[in-house]
Amino acid sequence: MRILHIVTGLASGGAERQLQLLLRHLPPHQHCEVLALTNPGAVAAALRAEGVTVHHLGMRGNRDVGALPRLARRVRAGRYDLVHTHLYRAGLYGRLAARLAGVRAVVATEHSLHPGVIEGRPVTRGVKGLYLAGERLGTTTVAVSRQVAQTLHAWGVPPARVELIPNGIDAARFRRPPADRAATRARVRAELGLPQGSRVIGGIGRLVPGKRFHVLLEALAGLDGAARLVLVGEGPERSALERRAAGLGVRDRLVLTGERDDVPDLLTALDVLAAPSTEETFGLGVLEGLAAGLPVWHSACPALDELPPGAAPQARRIPSEAAAYTAALRELRDHRDLCDPLPRPAAVGHYDIVRVAAELGALYDRLARGRADCTPADAGPPAGRPS
């Protein structure tokens, strides 16, 4: 089976990294290529290094309609059995191009959708109208969480056209024998300039307002001088966070790593992962923290909300307020030897990329056979059509 993934860009974002991870674990009979409409960045280079064919359309912007016939020709020339689009612009142009090229099976994953926000931008009447027009050109829309599926239904997308297949994490990358973990922890702390005896709080994600990392800076200011904050990621809020840290008197206790590919190593240096964002579509960073054996304090995580309460006992939901995080971190400091990892919770196995990729591969097979109305008998929540 030949599959083309069309994505808006291939910079180092969550949807782009998720695509890279899925391609490593899809069934071997599904041969995938990737096409970026624009910005073939770090993920494009990584995919090529892994042997994946990556095309670049060179689209100039959202209104570059001249790119549509070029995209349709590329799809037609590739003789693909299925097209899978990712992100808003790729979903609109990609589904239309696939139909023009005669591809019958067209999937789109909705990675980041809230009732009034899509991919961090407000949903206007025009944006919503274009989205729904494009959705009708596809076969199936994949929602990465029940919250996303519910938003799609509220917008008028029929439930029969929505499949619930979550994001996944490469759980195997976070498994470390005790001696290896201890050595990595010491090495990474030294590289980041973290005192070996310090208490280290971490946050993962793009440095954007929605992640609310300023809450962690304010919490840090309420902790003793042994506490450090490490933020893993890059984004437009970097300078603002640095200024805020300086104003709070904690700039020397803040470490900004920028974009990194060694997140599992970085997590060994932390004592707790904190995620103060209040609007998450899934909560991938929370799951990565759990996979690394960390206690996790979070303010929103749809991925955990969809599982039984006991699926992640070391995850604690608290308000996105500095005082709440300060109190929780003080409590953690007083009650746990933070060098030892916690047992891996059931939630990590549930969202293992091996399982998730198998669900997506099964969907591809059903659609390619023209059996879109069938669902696998053993599909359990959250995969399958939401009720």
Secondary structure, 3 states (H helix, E strand, C coil): CEEEEEECCCCCCHHHHHHHHHHHHCCCCCEEEEEECCCCCHHHHHHHHCCCCEEECCCCCCCCCCHHHHHHHHHHHHCCCEEEEECHHHHHHHHHHHHHCCCCEEEEEECCEECCEECCEECCHHHHHHHHHHHCCCCEEEECCHHHHHHHHHHCCCHHHEEECCCCECHHHHCCCHHHHHHHHHHHHHHHCCCCCCEEEEEECCCCHHHCCHHHHHHHHCCCCCEEEEEEECCCCHHHHHHHHHHHCCHHHEEEEECCCCHHHHHHCCCEEEECCCCCCCCHHHHHHHHCCCCEEECCCHHHHCCCHHHCCCEEECCCCHHHHHHHHHHHHHHCCCCCCCCCCHHHHHCEHHHHHHHHHHHHHHHHCCCCCCCCCCCCCCCCCCC
